[in-house]
Amino acid sequence: MEETSEPIKRDVRNHMLFEVATEVANRVGGIYSVLKSKAPVTTAEYGERYTLIGPLNRASAAVEVEELSPSNPAMRETIQSMKERGIDIIYGRWLIEGAPRVLLIDTGTGYRWLDEWKGDLWTTSAIPSPAGDNETNEAIVFGYLVAWFLGEYIAHDRRRAVIAHFHEWLAGVALPLTKKRHMDLTTVFTTHATLLGRYLCAGSVDFYNNLQYFDVDAEAGKRGIYHRYCIERAAAHSCDVFTTVSHITAFESEHLLKRKPDGVLPNGLNVKKFSAMHEFQNLHSQAKEKINDFVRGHFYGHNDFDLDNTLYLFTAGRYEYRNKGVDMFIEGLARLNHRLKSAGSTMTVVAFIIMPAQTSSLTVESLKGQAVVKSLRDTIENIEKGIGKRMYERCLSWKEGDNMPDEKDLITSQDRVMLRRRLFGMKRHGLPPIVTHNMHNDHEDPILNQLRRVQLFNHSSDRVKVIFHPEFLNSANPVLPLDYDDFVRGTHLGVFPSYYEPWGYTPAECTVMGVPSITTNLSGFGCYMEELIENSSDYGIYIVDRRAKGVDDSVNQLADFMFHFTEKSRRQRINQRNRTERLSDLLDWKRMGLEYVKARQLALRRAYPSSFEGQEDYFDIIGGTEQKLSRPLSVPGSPRDRSGMMTPGDFASLQEGHEGLSTEDYIAWKLPEEEEPEEHFPLTLRTRKMTERAASPLDSISINGREESEVGARTA
């Protein structure tokens, strides 16, 4: 190779993308879901130029990763070079949709240099690292090994530009190292939640109203996380492009990490659309029937409410009592119970709390309830078969003049005895339990203590029943044999009144499955929907104001939402589920992934400005395939009456319009006479106003020669 004084001009068009996180092929939390669901669209864009880097967890890698030999010579040489120095690396295909390439580094083989690397981290970046913090030690070793790999790779591949995208502080140690070592690559850092924000919100502080006043160093020190905070802050300041997952987290990051994010990268989902609208409604009915079976067993001896007139509400997530808004949910349920009883409502609400906690086993009462109901069902099925057989034989031998078979000929005395035994077995002297498992420290559990305080004990007079299931759901559960997705489909309303929720996958998953949900304006999902959709409650997204209102007013608003939901007819709930499911296109990675595209292009532009001298050339580099933001379409409109009200399939029926109902479900469309009834009506998107939020550098990034705002306007 000839010596040259000019720096190498890397190919930004066919650049390499490395995405670095601690949850690659290693399920720990939400980042695993982000990477896994995003993999198909990223792989479709990059092919083999996309590689995920993570620490090696041999137990999960054995079932999730198929080892391969790298086809890229630079990758092969880099891995071989590190293996010669004693670093164990697995390269292969992640066995998920999209099958992205993954590179898993065994951090255990790097601990021999831990002390040396800790000293270097202090010398170069002034980041302390106490000896006893194993999580931080793991982050340091992983960070140095990633920086080692990236340095080796760009030395072997001197032709293509390299983007390294890091997720969360645990993967962020490599960022200040790449900056200090002047590596010829560009970096993106995404924080999914700030460390200090999570700790502060878990305490009893008015977090969002005092955000600008916190002494961040002192607060981190008081909580013993100063060294972790230093890593997170260094990562945010060392990267070329700093991003978060929502505007509420961007506001938080600006004050706690002292850098304003360059843009927001919302989390998406892989949306599987059904060919017919009724398909997901059928899935709802099937899953609801399984929940009905559980409720019959759990409330045996107290099944004095009509399951056809019962609504299933739920909340789910990590056991963060205050951050996830469980305190507000339970208080809202107590007020809802009072309002339903005062109104003389016949509607029953069964509220599920699905949050994993420390348990020893299922309670005897929970197991007994399912066993009692199963034995009753089996006995009745046997009696049914016996009656059918005897009726068949009796009818075969019937002659003219004989009496018709009656119940005395069909039900034997043995059947009556067995049925009586089962009915006596249904007797219950106590109330149905409010928890399905035996809890460790039952008397100290905050959820159980609040349920006791508001006296939600599943009395027969209560219109709101509560079931706390302190374990993740799965189909092998002996009490509630449903996977989480199937359980969500069978419910009527998800309630997530979170105080600290950087994004909020749970309400997003509800939306994709056509289940209405309640969220807050302090969650990333709530802010996203509030900004995007006019009257989001019409589409089954209820947003509780936890920012401008006091706690009591917010709880009352939550109770109002739930109470008004109980007043809906079955027809109205079906209509609303149809509209909620239509929002799923807004959460698809095909749409959300465009923000990642813009972040990567901004990173390339900052690192290699000479490659973007001409605007036309820049548009060409972004990509040749025209990308359009998808928009959800309503089903064809149904006939209208003379009043001009129209029902695009999932809105109010003409009969309900004549009845003068004025609920928030119904939207009257006044159509010009020349329009055809079969016209498709797009979802009403809010027109973005520049005053609603501060502009970000990503707003100026164009897709295929069009401004992002222009693309958004076309969707609206």
SESEKOL-607399 format. One record per residue (C-alpha): x, y, z. Coordinates in pm, whole numbers, padded with zeros to 5 digits, always signed. Layout:
<vokes>
XYZ/...
</vokes>
This chain:
<vokes>
+00000+00000+00000/+00139+00337-00096/+00200+00592+00174/-00027+00893+00145/-00060+01205+00356/-00432+01236+00283/-00676+01059+00513/-00863+00757+00376/-01200+00848+00228/-01437+00574+00338/-01740+00459+00141/-02041+00599+00326/-02289+00449+00081/-02213+00085+00169/-02119+00143+00531/-02107-00125+00802/-02346-00110+01098/-02258-00257+01438/-02529-00243+01703/-02394-00296+02056/-02607-00400+02356/-02587-00638+02652/-02913-00809+02552/-02813-00949+02214/-02938-01312+02215/-02965-01270+02592/-03311-01189+02730/-03291-00964+03036/-03531-00673+02980/-03693-00452+02720/-03388-00390+02498/-03400-00756+02393/-03753-00694+02260/-03637-00379+02077/-03346-00553+01904/-03543-00867+01824/-03846-00688+01678/-03631-00437+01484/-03403-00702+01332/-03619-00779+01023/-03631-00419+00894/-03264-00352+00970/-03153-00678+00808/-03367-00599+00503/-03184-00264+00474/-02827-00382+00539/-02808-00757+00479/-02471-00893+00596/-02342-00539+00656/-02538-00544+00986/-02395-00716+01294/-02515-00715+01653/-02247-00726+01925/-02314-00848+02280/-02162-01041+02571/-02169-01420+02541/-02427-01599+02755/-02360-01962+02671/-02694-02092+02800/-02904-01867+02573/-02657-01867+02281/-02676-02247+02266/-03044-02231+02167/-03061-01890+01993/-02744-01871+01782/-02623-02086+01494/-02245-02052+01450/-02116-01950+01107/-01787-01867+00945/-01772-01495+00852/-01788-01427+00479/-01642-01078+00531/-01258-01106+00520/-01211-00808+00755/-01450-00963+01008/-01273-01299+00981/-00927-01144+01031/-01046-00932+01326/-01200-01230+01508/-00890-01440+01442/-00663-01165+01574/-00860-01138+01900/-00877-01516+01942/-00498-01532+01914/-00483-01298+02215/-00708-01533+02415/-01049-01367+02362/-01325-01621+02294/-01575-01501+02032/-01878-01666+01872/-01997-01540+01534/-02319-01666+01383/-02683-01619+01290/-02940-01518+01554/-03231-01756+01507/-03507-01497+01498/-03706-01335+01218/-03461-01160+00986/-03172-01386+01103/-02923-01103+01171/-02552-01174+01219/-02434-01161+01581/-02092-01145+01739/-02085-01258+02103/-01775-01187+02311/-01690-01398+02616/-01618-01128+02872/-01477-01388+03112/-01169-01415+02891/-01096-01044+02939/-01105-01017+03318/-00726-01068+03337/-00693-00703+03228/-00973-00566+03450/-00750-00371+03691/-00544-00229+03408/-00856-00119+03222/-01005+00038+03536/-00691+00245+03578/-00699+00348+03213/-01068+00446+03241/-00985+00672+03536/-00681+00822+03362/-00849+00891+03029/-01207+00967+03131/-01200+01030+03512/-01460+00755+03563/-01425+00579+03901/-01505+00210+03946/-01539+00055+04295/-01416-00300+04338/-01736-00464+04459/-01974-00367+04176/-01987-00675+03954/-02229-00515+03708/-01996-00222+03649/-01696-00456+03620/-01882-00650+03352/-01967-00325+03170/-01601-00213+03176/-01466-00545+03045/-01733-00560+02774/-01671-00197+02677/-01296-00243+02639/-01342-00563+02438/-01589-00387+02205/-01349-00094+02160/-01072-00347+02090/-01287-00519+01827/-01388-00192+01657/-01027-00071+01648/-00912-00399+01493/-01198-00400+01243/-01143-00050+01102/-00774-00136+01068/-00862-00439+00854/-01148-00277+00660/-01011+00056+00540/-01261+00093+00258/-01605+00122+00419/-01740+00366+00676/-01846+00214+01009/-02140+00313+01232/-02147+00180+01589/-02483+00217+01763/-02478+00164+02141/-02781+00096+02365/-02779+00193+02735/-02494+00265+02977/-02404-00104+03017/-02276-00100+02658/-02153+00260+02671/-01799+00225+02813/-01662+00183+02460/-01788+00529+02355/-01535+00748+02542/-01264+00499+02437/-01343+00536+02065/-01332+00913+02107/-01004+00915+02302/-00839+00678+02055/-00961+00886+01755/-01110+00584+01581/-01220+00643+01224/-01585+00557+01276/-01906+00732+01378/-02118+00652+01683/-02481+00672+01799/-02587+00629+02161/-02948+00561+02265/-03054+00580+02628/-03379+00394+02693/-03407+00534+03048/-03164+00734+03257/-03014+00566+03561/-03071+00861+03790/-03425+00916+03663/-03526+00560+03750/-03379+00589+04100/-03528+00932+04170/-03877+00833+04053/-03872+00522+04270/-03849+00754+04572/-04109+01004+04682/-03990+01306+04487/-04177+01536+04252/-03944+01437+03971/-04065+01622+03661/-04143+01954+03831/-03799+01967+03992/-03592+01821+03712/-03389+02134+03648/-03304+02179+04017/-03143+01842+04099/-02775+01837+04194/-02710+01533+03977/-02366+01446+04117/-02490+01463+04476/-02808+01266+04402/-02611+00993+04224/-02363+00980+04510/-02636+00949+04775/-02775+00647+04591/-02437+00478+04540/-02452+00496+04161/-02212+00784+04090/-01969+00565+03894/-02251+00425+03679/-02387+00775+03623/-02038+00885+03509/-02032+00606+03248/-02377+00703+03120/-02293+01073+03104/-01957+01007+02933/-02133+00792+02673/-02389+01065+02605/-02117+01327+02556/-01874+01110+02357/-02109+00990+02084/-02160+01171+01755/-02540+01142+01775/-02723+01117+02108/-03083+00985+02103/-03356+00871+02340/-03678+00673+02294/-03931+00949+02367/-03969+01324+02411/-04030+01286+02784/-03699+01098+02819/-03528+01357+02600/-03642+01629+02843/-03513+01420+03132/-03178+01346+02961/-03114+01711+02884/-03123+01797+03255/-02971+01482+03407/-02707+01396+03146/-02644+01760+03048/-02674+01706+02674/-02977+01775+02462/-03059+01468+02251/-03026+01504+01876/-03344+01312+01816/-03598+01060+01934/-03604+00694+01821/-03940+00550+01934/-03968+00175+01984/-04177-00017+01733/-04329-00361+01695/-04360-00617+01418/-04723-00576+01324/-04899-00880+01179/-05209-00757+01003/-05510-00986+00970/-05668-01031+00629/-06016-00980+00776/-06124-00750+01060/-06321-01021+01239/-06016-01249+01281/-05868-01064+01579/-06215-01029+01730/-06246-01409+01714/-05909-01443+01887/-06040-01210+02160/-06344-01433+02215/-06134-01751+02231/-05884-01605+02479/-06162-01449+02688/-06325-01790+02727/-06001-01926+02876/-05992-01636+03122/-06357-01713+03204/-06256-02068+03295/-05993-01936+03535/-06236-01685+03692/-06498-01959+03746/-06241-02160+03942/-06091-01868+04133/-06432-01745+04248/-06591-02088+04309/-06865-02062+04568/-06894-01690+04487/-06985-01703+04118/-07278-01471+04176/-07193-01242+03885/-07266-01284+03515/-06951-01345+03307/-07130-01206+03001/-07161-00881+03195/-06801-00879+03324/-06504-00675+03204/-06140-00779+03241/-05892-00502+03318/-05521-00560+03375/-05186-00400+03441/-04852-00571+03388/-04478-00507+03392/-04180-00500+03626/-04264-00480+03995/-04199-00107+04034/-04485-00010+04261/-04469+00366+04211/-04295+00397+03872/-04549+00169+03703/-04842+00348+03866/-04973+00045+04056/-05053+00270+04353/-05274+00487+04131/-05434+00184+03963/-05545+00031+04294/-05674+00363+04427/-05859+00414+04099/-06015+00067+04132/-06138+00149+04483/-06307+00467+04356/-06446+00279+04057/-06593+00017+04294/-06765+00291+04497/-06906+00459+04184/-07038+00132+04040/-07210+00043+04367/-07352+00394+04404/-07486+00385+04048/-07645+00044+04107/-07451-00098+03813/-07481-00468+03732/-07142-00464+03555/-06860-00652+03727/-06494-00562+03678/-06220-00820+03737/-05883-00643+03761/-05562-00845+03713/-05223-00728+03840/-04952-00928+03657/-04618-00842+03816/-04345-01092+03913/-04256-01088+04282/-04087-01325+04527/-04315-01623+04582/-04279-01975+04723/-04567-02156+04550/-04927-02132+04434/-05177-02104+04719/-05384-02408+04809/-05702-02207+04750/-05598-02119+04393/-05521-02481+04307/-05830-02610+04486/-06058-02371+04299/-05942-02494+03959/-05959-02859+04073/-06314-02821+04212/-06443-02663+03893/-06265-02921+03676/-06418-03211+03872/-06763-03049+03839/-06714-03008+03463/-06591-03367+03423/-06884-03505+03625/-07138-03310+03420/-06976-03425+03096/-07003-03789+03213/-07369-03738+03309/-07432-03577+02968/-07283-03876+02789/-07488-04117+03005/-07810-03925+02942/-07742-03917+02569/-07673-04288+02553/-07984-04380+02758/-08203-04142+02555/-08072-04297+02233/-08143-04653+02354/-08485-04550+02490/-08582-04390+02159/-08466-04695+01963/-08702-04916+02163/-08993-04671+02148/-09323-04799+02007/-09641-04614+01926/-09842-04567+02243/-09529-04553+02470/-09463-04244+02679/-09192-03998+02577/-08864-04037+02774/-08860-03819+03085/-08586-03711+03329/-08659-03997+03569/-08567-04247+03299/-08259-04052+03196/-08088-03940+03522/-07992-04229+03746/-07970-04216+04125/-07591-04256+04093/-07580-03945+03873/-07775-03750+04134/-07541-03862+04412/-07228-03764+04213/-07378-03427+04123/-07474-03361+04486/-07122-03443+04599/-06977-03196+04350/-07222-02926+04458/-07129-02976+04824/-06764-02952+04719/-06839-02604+04579/-06917-02469+04924/-06676-02202+05044/-06660-02040+05385/-06404-01770+05311/-06372-01501+05043/-06195-01567+04712/-05821-01484+04750/-05679-01161+04614/-05342-01325+04534/-05275-01655+04357/-04937-01733+04518/-04781-01758+04862/-04576-01439+04889/-04248-01387+05067/-04298-01106+05322/-04671-01098+05260/-04718-00835+05532/-04462-00601+05370/-04574-00629+05008/-04689-00279+04895/-04954-00407+04653/-05118-00635+04911/-05097-00366+05178/-05274-00113+04956/-05544-00365+04863/-05601-00419+05235/-05607-00044+05298/-05875+00023+05034/-06057-00298+05138/-06079-00465+04800/-06129-00819+04933/-06354-00968+04661/-06675-00942+04865/-06993-01045+04687/-07114-00685+04716/-06800-00551+04543/-06844-00468+04178/-06464-00464+04137/-06280-00790+04202/-05899-00805+04219/-05655-01085+04134/-05282-01032+04194/-05079-01286+03993/-04714-01232+04099/-04557-01435+03817/-04509-01405+03443/-04782-01578+03244/-04716-01887+03034/-04921-02168+02884/-04773-02423+03129/-04919-02241+03431/-05149-02486+03618/-05387-02209+03725/-05397-01961+03436/-05260-02153+03133/-05223-01863+02891/-04924-01697+02727/-04906-01322+02786/-05013-01231+02431/-05319-01457+02448/-05409-01319+02790/-05392-00959+02662/-05614-01049+02366/-05878-01187+02604/-05897-00874+02820/-06103-00562+02755/-05877-00280+02881/-05510-00241+02976/-05439+00015+03249/-05084+00156+03277/-05089+00484+03476/-04708+00499+03496/-04518+00779+03665/-04187+00684+03502/-04211+00509+03166/-03952+00613+02904/-04148+00435+02630/-04409+00178+02737/-04422-00146+02543/-04726-00277+02734/-04981-00022+02601/-04818-00045+02256/-04868-00423+02257/-05230-00370+02360/-05283-00134+02068/-05138-00376+01814/-05370-00649+01946/-05676-00422+01932/-05712-00382+02309/-05787-00027+02435/-05551+00102+02703/-05503+00379+02957/-05160+00542+02973/-05026+00877+03097/-04862+01188+02955/-04547+01093+03149/-04493+00781+02935/-04319+00792+02601/-04602+00602+02433/-04865+00839+02575/-04674+01147+02456/-04623+00993+02112/-04992+00915+02067/-05100+01250+02209/-04875+01431+01961/-04978+01216+01666/-05354+01167+01700/-05641+01405+01751/-05881+01277+02019/-05681+00965+02098/-05954+00842+02336/-06180+00793+02032/-05931+00531+01919/-05903+00352+02253/-05595+00535+02388/-05691+00714+02710/-05423+00949+02844/-05425+01043+03212/-05268+01381+03292/-05007+01316+03561/-04798+01620+03479/-05023+01922+03520/-05275+01771+03764/-05237+01679+04129/-05240+01317+04240/-05604+01323+04353/-05724+01481+04028/-05524+01227+03825/-05676+00936+04018/-06024+01080+03962/-05952+01111+03590/-05836+00748+03582/-06149+00636+03768/-06364+00839+03522/-06201+00667+03223/-06263+00323+03373/-06620+00407+03478/-06714+00541+03134/-06563+00229+02980/-06791+00010+03194/-07091+00204+03060/-07021+00106+02700/-07239-00152+02532/-07085-00465+02382/-07138-00316+02036/-06951-00001+02135/-06658-00200+02276/-06633-00401+01952/-06634-00077+01751/-06362+00068+01969/-06143-00243+01943/-06165-00215+01565/-06046+00144+01579/-05767+00062+01826/-05635-00214+01600/-05622+00035+01312/-05356+00232+01500/-05112-00059+01476/-04957+00077+01155/-04837+00380+01353/-04630+00147+01573/-04484-00072+01298/-04105-00080+01262/-04158-00002+00893/-04256+00345+01014/-04050+00374+01333/-03736+00247+01159/-03720+00566+00952/-03606+00754+01263/-03313+00511+01299/-03229+00571+00932/-03217+00947+00992/-03003+00908+01307/-02748+00699+01119/-02739+00946+00830/-02684+01233+01073/-02396+01039+01233/-02234+00980+00891/-02279+01344+00799/-02106+01461+01116/-01817+01216+01084/-01765+01241+00707/-01888+01588+00604/-01679+01587+00285/-01889+01298+00152/-02201+01514+00174/-02089+01825-00011/-02366+01814-00271/-02726+01800-00158/-02823+01580-00453/-02541+01342-00372/-02667+01326-00014/-03016+01230-00125/-02869+00958-00342/-02663+00819-00053/-02967+00787+00172/-03109+00514-00048/-03254+00429-00384/-03580+00267-00274/-03856+00516-00209/-03981+00485+00146/-04326+00603+00244/-04481+00633+00583/-04766+00387+00604/-05109+00503+00709/-05394+00295+00849/-05705+00283+00634/-06052+00231+00767/-06275-00040+00622/-06517+00073+00347/-06799+00293+00462/-07141+00148+00521/-07461+00312+00388/-07560+00649+00533/-07899+00784+00622/-08046+01120+00526/-07897+01297+00822/-07552+01261+00668/-07412+01049+00948/-07196+00773+00811/-07039+00466+00966/-06701+00371+00817/-06750+00012+00930/-06622+00050+01283/-06803+00364+01398/-07153+00395+01542/-07442+00216+01378/-07724+00411+01216/-07961+00288+01484/-07738+00426+01759/-07723+00754+01569/-08102+00774+01566/-08103+00708+01940/-07911+01030+01990/-07614+00877+02169/-07342+01133+02229/-07060+00919+02364/-06703+00984+02266/-06707+00669+02053/-06903+00828+01773/-06778+01057+01504/-07025+01207+01256/-06889+01239+00905/-07061+01509+00696/-06984+01408+00342/-07021+01604+00017/-07297+01458-00195/-07063+01370-00478/-06844+01139-00266/-06892+00767-00305/-07005+00573+00004/-06715+00331-00045/-06455+00603+00019/-06175+00497+00257/-06121+00730+00551/-05766+00765+00680/-05684+00799+01047/-05688+01164+01154/-05331+01256+01242/-05246+01567+01433/-05069+01832+01227/-04727+01880+01378/-04668+02227+01512/-04314+02347+01557/-04412+02510+01884/-04522+02181+02041/-04165+02066+02096/-03816+02189+02033/-03668+02112+01693/-03406+01838+01674/-03125+01784+01421/-03309+01474+01295/-03591+01697+01169/-03358+01827+00898/-03264+01481+00774/-03444+01397+00452/-03566+01066+00315/-03514+01032-00062/-03498+01402-00120/-03810+01493+00081/-03818+01674+00409/-03941+01461+00699/-04217+01711+00771/-04332+01678+00411/-04355+01299+00449/-04550+01342+00771/-04787+01586+00603/-04856+01338+00328/-04950+01080+00592/-05178+01326+00770/
</vokes>
